[in-house]
Structure formats: structure tokens, C-alpha cells
């Protein structure tokens, strides 16, 4: 998983992605609970096995590109 995530990180940086979000099953417990919080992480500064998964053996967490979006309260108005 670590090698896959290193490749994914490099690909995101190559595509110009600046931030990522950790995705995973927060119900798995353990250290993952500290990371699956929806907060963006600056990918250029993040390290695999530290800020980016895997965090432990058999970790199923991953990360996806994150982009700030504007929330529209009432789109019909």
C-alpha cells in the first residue's frame, strides 16, 4: 500500500493537486481516527506513513484530491 500511495502522491503533484483528504473507515478505530476527519492536507509537505496512509499494517485508508468549493444554501432562489 505504501508504494501505491507514493505513486498516487507523485501523480497528484504532477497534475497540480495541492491538497488531499484522507478517506477511510473511521469505525476501524486505532490511529486512523486521528486522520479521517475531512481536513485538507497539503500534499507537497506530507509524508507517506506520517501524514498520508498507510498508518499501520493492514490500513485501508487512502487519500483523494481535495478542492475548496462554495456551498450554495438555496440554489433555487
N, CA and C of each residue as an Amber inpcrd file, in Angstrom:
protein
   231
   0.8170000  -1.1840000   0.0000000   0.0000000   0.0000000   0.0000000
   0.8690000   1.2580000   0.0000000   1.9830000   1.2190000   0.7010000
   2.8420000   2.4040000   0.7770000   3.3800000   2.7690000  -0.6030000
   3.7720000   1.7890000  -1.3980000   4.3010000   2.0740000  -2.7350000
   3.2100000   2.6460000  -3.6340000   2.0050000   2.1030000  -3.5480000
   0.8790000   2.6210000  -4.3200000   0.6310000   4.0820000  -3.9560000
   0.6090000   4.3800000  -2.6460000   0.3420000   5.7480000  -2.2070000
   1.4650000   6.7060000  -2.5930000   2.7040000   6.2260000  -2.6590000
   3.8010000   7.0820000  -3.1310000   3.5660000   7.4630000  -4.5950000
   3.1540000   6.4800000  -5.3990000   2.8440000   6.7540000  -6.7980000
   1.6640000   7.6890000  -6.9490000   0.6460000   7.4940000  -6.1280000
  -0.5390000   8.3530000  -6.1590000  -0.1680000   9.7840000  -5.7760000
   0.6440000   9.9290000  -4.7570000   1.0930000  11.2570000  -4.3320000
   1.8480000  11.9500000  -5.4660000   2.7920000  11.2390000  -6.0850000
   3.5620000  11.8120000  -7.1930000   2.6520000  12.2140000  -8.3500000
   1.6570000  11.3850000  -8.6530000   0.7200000  11.6830000  -9.7400000
  -0.1010000  12.9330000  -9.4350000  -0.5910000  13.0270000  -8.2050000
  -1.3630000  14.2100000  -7.8180000  -0.5240000  15.4710000  -7.9330000
   0.7150000  15.4240000  -7.4740000   1.5950000  16.5910000  -7.5530000
   1.8290000  16.9640000  -9.0120000   2.0480000  15.9610000  -9.8610000
   2.2520000  16.1930000 -11.2940000   1.0380000  16.8550000 -11.9420000
  -0.1590000  16.5080000 -11.4720000  -1.3930000  17.0700000 -12.0220000
  -1.7410000  18.4240000 -11.4270000  -0.9570000  18.8870000 -10.4590000
  -1.1990000  20.1950000  -9.8760000  -2.1150000  20.1990000  -8.6640000
  -2.4280000  19.0260000  -8.1400000  -3.2610000  18.9540000  -6.9320000
  -2.4420000  19.4840000  -5.7580000  -3.0280000  20.3970000  -4.9970000
  -2.3220000  20.9830000  -3.8590000  -2.6980000  20.3570000  -2.5240000
  -3.9640000  19.9460000  -2.4020000  -4.4440000  19.3940000  -1.1380000
  -5.1500000  18.0640000  -1.3590000  -5.0700000  17.1860000  -0.3570000
  -5.7760000  15.9130000  -0.3750000  -6.5360000  15.7530000   0.9300000
  -7.4750000  14.8290000   0.9010000  -8.2670000  14.4960000   2.0760000
  -8.1380000  12.9950000   2.3090000  -7.9790000  12.6000000   3.5450000
  -7.8760000  11.1850000   3.8870000  -9.2820000  10.5890000   3.8960000
  -9.4220000   9.4390000   3.2610000 -10.6960000   8.7220000   3.2750000
 -10.4490000   7.3250000   3.8190000 -11.3910000   6.8560000   4.5780000
 -11.2740000   5.5300000   5.1590000 -12.4470000   5.2790000   6.0750000
 -12.4080000   4.1550000   6.7120000 -13.4750000   3.7610000   7.6190000
 -13.0920000   4.1690000   9.0350000 -13.6490000   5.2600000   9.5070000
 -13.3190000   5.7510000  10.8450000 -13.7310000   4.7560000  11.9290000
 -14.6210000   3.8320000  11.5880000 -15.0620000   2.8460000  12.5600000
 -14.0190000   1.7660000  12.8150000 -12.9590000   1.7360000  12.0000000
 -11.9270000   0.7230000  12.2150000 -11.1560000   0.9940000  13.4970000
 -11.2330000   2.2360000  13.9830000 -10.5820000   2.5840000  15.2350000
  -9.0990000   2.8020000  15.0630000  -8.3990000   2.7830000  16.1530000
  -6.9530000   2.9310000  16.1120000  -6.5080000   4.3020000  15.6600000
  -5.3200000   4.3610000  15.1330000  -4.6960000   5.6150000  14.7260000
  -5.4590000   6.2960000  13.5940000  -6.2060000   5.5510000  12.7990000
  -6.9350000   6.1200000  11.6610000  -7.9130000   7.2100000  12.0910000
  -8.4570000   7.0840000  13.2750000  -9.4150000   8.0750000  13.7590000
  -8.8110000   9.4740000  13.8080000  -7.5120000   9.5640000  13.9770000
  -6.8430000  10.8620000  14.0290000  -6.7400000  11.5180000  12.6580000
  -6.9130000  10.7610000  11.5850000  -6.6840000  11.2690000  10.2370000
  -7.9430000  11.3780000   9.3800000  -8.9240000  10.5300000   9.6100000
 -10.1530000  10.5440000   8.8110000 -11.0880000  11.5900000   9.4090000
 -10.7720000  12.8610000   9.1270000 -11.5290000  13.9500000   9.7410000
 -12.0210000  14.9810000   8.7310000 -11.7320000  14.7680000   7.4510000
 -12.2050000  15.6850000   6.4250000 -11.3620000  16.9280000   6.2500000
 -10.2990000  17.0610000   7.0180000  -9.4280000  18.2290000   6.9160000
  -8.4560000  18.0750000   5.7480000  -8.2620000  19.1170000   4.9570000
  -7.3150000  19.0310000   3.8420000  -5.8680000  19.0110000   4.3400000
  -5.0300000  18.2930000   3.6010000  -3.6070000  18.1910000   3.9100000
  -2.8400000  18.6510000   2.6810000  -1.8790000  19.5320000   2.8670000
  -1.0350000  19.9870000   1.7520000  -0.1460000  18.8310000   1.3240000
  -0.3540000  18.3520000   0.1090000   0.2900000  17.1240000  -0.3340000
   1.8080000  17.2640000  -0.5030000   2.2790000  18.4320000  -0.9180000
   3.7110000  18.6070000  -1.1430000   4.5150000  18.4280000   0.1380000
   3.9300000  18.7580000   1.2790000   4.6200000  18.6710000   2.5660000
   4.3670000  17.3640000   3.3060000   3.4260000  16.5650000   2.8280000
   3.0080000  15.3560000   3.5440000   3.9010000  14.1670000   3.2100000
   4.1310000  13.3340000   4.2160000   4.9370000  12.1360000   4.0320000
   4.0640000  10.8920000   4.1680000   4.3770000   9.8940000   3.3450000
   3.7080000   8.5950000   3.4480000   4.0760000   7.9860000   4.7940000
   3.1470000   7.3360000   5.4520000   3.2860000   6.6950000   6.7640000
   3.3290000   7.7080000   7.9090000   3.2000000   9.0000000   7.6020000
   3.1650000  10.0120000   8.6570000   1.8430000  10.7650000   8.5240000
   1.7720000  11.6910000   7.5590000   0.5120000  12.4070000   7.3280000
  -0.3950000  11.6780000   6.3470000   0.1950000  10.8780000   5.4650000
  -0.5730000  10.1210000   4.4690000  -0.4960000   8.6350000   4.7790000
  -1.5580000   7.8790000   4.4710000  -1.5620000   6.4470000   4.7740000
  -0.5800000   5.6760000   3.9000000  -0.2600000   4.4720000   4.3310000
  -0.8330000   3.6910000   5.4310000  -0.2540000   4.1080000   6.7780000
  -1.1090000   4.0210000   7.7950000  -0.7220000   4.4140000   9.1420000
  -0.3290000   3.2220000  10.0060000  -0.7430000   2.0390000   9.6000000
  -0.4660000   0.8210000  10.3740000  -0.5910000  -0.3680000   9.4330000
  -0.0990000  -1.5490000   9.8120000  -0.2780000  -2.7340000   8.9700000
  -1.7680000  -2.9730000   8.6970000  -2.0880000  -3.3460000   7.4790000
  -3.4640000  -3.6160000   7.0460000  -4.3360000  -2.3660000   6.9980000
  -3.7450000  -1.1930000   6.9620000  -4.5030000   0.0540000   6.8720000
  -5.2330000   0.1090000   5.5270000  -6.5070000   0.4520000   5.5720000
  -7.3150000   0.5280000   4.3530000  -7.6040000   1.9720000   3.9530000
  -7.0080000   2.9250000   4.6410000  -7.2190000   4.3340000   4.3120000
  -6.5160000   4.6920000   3.0010000  -7.0110000   5.7220000   2.3690000
  -6.3990000   6.2570000   1.1560000  -6.5780000   7.7660000   1.1890000
  -6.2540000   8.4350000   0.0920000  -6.4650000   9.8700000   0.0260000
  -6.9280000  10.2490000  -1.3690000  -7.7110000  11.3240000  -1.4230000
  -8.2780000  11.8070000  -2.6790000  -7.9910000  13.2920000  -2.8040000
  -8.0160000  13.7850000  -4.0300000  -7.8000000  15.2070000  -4.2690000
  -8.8840000  16.0010000  -3.5600000  -8.4890000  17.1150000  -2.9610000
  -9.4160000  17.9850000  -2.2420000  -9.3940000  19.3430000  -2.9080000
 -10.5760000  19.8840000  -3.1200000 -10.6890000  21.2110000  -3.7040000
 -11.7430000  21.9800000  -2.9360000 -11.4180000  23.2050000  -2.5660000
 -12.3820000  24.0170000  -1.8350000 -13.5360000  24.3780000  -2.7630000
 -14.7390000  24.1970000  -2.2760000 -15.9260000  24.5340000  -3.0560000
 -16.8270000  25.4480000  -2.2340000 -17.6190000  26.1890000  -2.9270000
 -18.5620000  27.0820000  -2.2750000 -19.8870000  26.3480000  -2.1050000
 -20.4130000  26.3660000  -0.9010000 -21.6910000  25.7260000  -0.6190000
 -22.8060000  26.7210000  -0.8810000 -23.7700000  26.3080000  -1.6950000
 -24.9120000  27.1580000  -2.0050000 -26.0680000  26.7140000  -1.1210000
 -26.5420000  27.6220000  -0.2630000 -27.6010000  27.3050000   0.6910000
 -28.9190000  26.9620000   0.0040000 -29.4230000  27.8790000  -0.8480000
 -30.6970000  27.6730000  -1.5320000 -30.4840000  27.9320000  -3.0290000
 -30.1090000  26.9190000  -3.7800000 -29.7870000  27.1130000  -5.1890000
 -30.9600000  27.5730000  -6.0470000 -32.1930000  27.3720000  -5.5800000
 -33.3650000  27.7390000  -6.3690000 -33.7390000  29.2070000  -6.2190000
 -33.1800000  29.8870000  -5.2620000 -33.5580000  31.2920000  -5.0210000
 -32.7750000  32.2260000  -5.9060000
